[in-house]
Amino acid sequence: MWRWGTIGLLGLLFFLFLFPQKIFAAVTISNVSPATINSPDDIITIPVSITGISSGSAQYLQVAITKDGAPSNYLGFTKNSSGDWIRYQTTPDLPTLYSFTPNGSSWNAEIQAKFDIDDSGYTGPGIYNLFVWKYISSPTSHQNSNAASISATMNLPSDQSDDTTEEQTTPDPEISWDTVDNGIIGDIFKLTFSIKNFDQNVDYFIKMLGGQTQSAGEYLSSNDGWTKFPKITADGSGCASGEIYGRIKPENDPGDYQIGLRFHHSQTGDNTDSNNKTVGFIAPAPAPTVTTVTTATINPPVVTAKTKTATKEPEINLVLGTTSARPASSGASQSAKALTKNNNLSLVIMVLFGLGMILTSGAILVLHHKEGIIAP
């Protein structure tokens, strides 16, 4: 029997050697201030002391606040190591929490927290218990600190200081927009819009739903990255207006399309969609058929006109016994002039010869008549 007792004792010592932190580590909080919280912006300072931890092992802390009497409904914000306020998480993402790595077996520091009155765990003024939860490697396993009581005086977000006033609500974002009633497939068209009740001083990317959005000389589809799309900034009142351009893909069929707008919050990633509008699109007119006509060019023959020099026949002046000819044209050659002169001379000789023959024949007839050769 004593042998089994000895074996059990040795097993216990071995277990304690392997898991000393799970057995001996302790988380203690004290002097939490302020003791009364009057605003959700009030920062709670929490001194934390942890003992029995392993040196060099990363530790993660989260603040959990719950209404006294409702221990399972936790809320709160914890300021992490980067200075960000992290809302309470049932199964936390450990790297986002407040973290530290101890150099020894103990650690002491102050962490900060705030109430989260928008959480359903906050039920109005009353006493709340605050805890610090310590995690090592698993988000589903943590070690609790002792509780610190805090009094909260804040009303619920829907409550007003004057109970007779009506509950105030944040108005929903509104989008007013318009575009063409009909269009042509592939042709660009304009969409005008105005928004109000959006987050103030925030950039929003804008996408046309149902087609392609034009941006920086290209046409973007719905699956393109948001940063490529047109952007607009809501002013201090949460309002803005403008216009974007889009088209239906040229390869799409004609018909009715549901067109709308989507606004993408550049910080939270939330999308706000407009109502849709049915727009009819027709096919583009067919391109005119171009007929190529081959024309044969026929060059007419070159006709060279020859100039014929007309030669005026010489005129004979029988009275004067001389011949004359009209002068040749100014363009006649010297050879033509010589030929004309020779012809005129020959003609004169022939006329004189003929006249001589006539005179001779007449003289012979006269002589014969006188001699009686020819009967009267």
Secondary structure, DSSP 4 states (H G I P E B T S, - for coil): -HHHHHHHHHHHHHHHHH-HHHHH-EEEE---B-SEE-STTPPEEEEEEEES--TT--EEEEEEEEETT-TT-EE-EEE-TTS-EEE--SS--GGGSEEE--SSSEEEEEEEEE--TTSTT--SSEEEEEEEEEESS-TT--EE---EEEEE-PPPTT--SSTTSPPP-PPPPEEEEE--SEEETT--EEEEEEEESSPTT-EEEEEEETSEEEETTEEE-TTS-GGGS-EEE--TTS-EEEEEEEE--TTSPSEEEEEEEEEEETTT--EEE---EEEEEEPPPPPPPPPP------PPPPPPPPPP---PPPEEETTTTEEE-PPPPTT--HHHHHHHHHHHHHHHHHHHHHHHHHHHHHHHHHHHHHHTSS--
